[in-house]
């Protein structure tokens, strides 16, 4: 049977799959070695096609995923460094345990591709593999609350013209087209030129499109946005009851001027309760009006400040019934004029799933506190005079393609407060990269404010307008970038992933039938 050449005979297919998966992770931020990812996927696809049995194909798919997600999510271990209830060493086991689960998705994709591979390696095999990858990557993003971190299409951000294809097809479909690009390398190795020429032409045109599709600059007189990054790590944020963090946030917020400012603060640093109306026992002597007065002194009469803060819900007996991971909007007259509650909460971070089972085993949330957060209703925009509608996605919410905007009330900009101080050195640039993909998909600028970085102003075409680097204290102030017209993805959403997947599958079937 004519098969793709199987690489790595000296290592053995099993070890080759683990190493290929691990090396493929180097194409994501912070290393951005995306050609290496394509090569590794091409070699892995060859190993899948060469598998003698279905069970072998599944095992090779799972081993590739194990290597890939262990390296790609190595930042996951660092979250345990700040957890008193569980030892930090548990983080290493947790990172591998997460990879053991996530590897199921490339395993399923490999199994489907093997079943449909045909007697000879051809373009149809590549198309079926791409179809299976789109389906399984989407399922990874939605099953069991979803883990949408680093879809394959994110590797194209260094070649931003290719990444901008996601405005037309979405990130999951772009991941499938990335599989086609990897398959083109396989054809190139076998001196079959049709698929490489097609993939190279599309990639080249997409890359050239970056020369004329930049979003326009902000118009004169556009309100400013000031992004604050105080460089307060998790080990410092509770010092003096949060006074260190609050003082630094206020100092970096600058002073008002003639042009209205949107001042944005990161997630996780404001310890004081900012809302009135709670039972007096919860304030512990730090009254909301006093804290709001301190903050308001940094604002001009037309400024708006948005900050993450904890909000509480109470039962009929004034006992705390729940908490919200919220964003509050405040004006210079100390009023809170809008509130957004995070909807897509992080399991084990913001709530403990199956608490009756896991708490007796010593498991605890990674975020300090005894009360699980309550999810909000979902994406929505808040509007304030002079600024237009502002969408909000708190931290992890920004990674979910197609779920970041209230499509009935499209915002002009998205605010993404985040706390990436949990995530070592690999997590922050990966999180930023995924925010850039949301900007491209939706045609909306995104503002990110984090305690330790990377904070950024992102144009609606995915370009970085300005950043505060990792582990640096500072602030950036620029005009709020303009939004683009709604993209095709903004209009249709992830239905495009199904359309592209069905199209690729149809091409594969047509090629297979023509060859009979």
Buried (B, 14 or more C-beta within 10 A) or exposed (E): EEEBBBBBEEEEBBEBBBBBBBBBBBBBBBBBBBEBBBBBBBBBBBBBBBBEEEEBBBBBBBBBBBBBBBBBBBBBBBBBEBBEEBEEEBBBEBBBEBBBBBBBBBBBBBBBBBEBBBEEBBBBBBBBBBBBBBBBBBBBBEEEEBBBBBBBBBBBBBBBBBBBBBBBBBBBBBBBBBBBBBBBBBBBBEEBEEBBEBBBEBBEEBBEBBEEBBBEEBEEEBBBBBBBBBBBBBEBBBEEEBEBBBEBBBEBBBEBEEBBBBBBBBBBBBBBBBBEEBEEEEBEEEBBEEBBEEBBEBBBEBBBBBBBBBBBEBEEEEEBEBBBBBBBBBBBEBEBBBBBBBBBBBBBBBBBEEEEEEEEEEBBBBBBEEBBBBBBEEBBBBBBEEBBBBBBBBBBBBBBBBBBBBEEEBBBBBBBBBBBBBBBEBBBBBBBBBBBBBBBBBBBBBBBBBBBBBBBBBBBBBBBBEBBBBBEBBBBBBBBBBBBEBBBBBEBBBEBBBBBBEBBBEBBBEBBEEEE
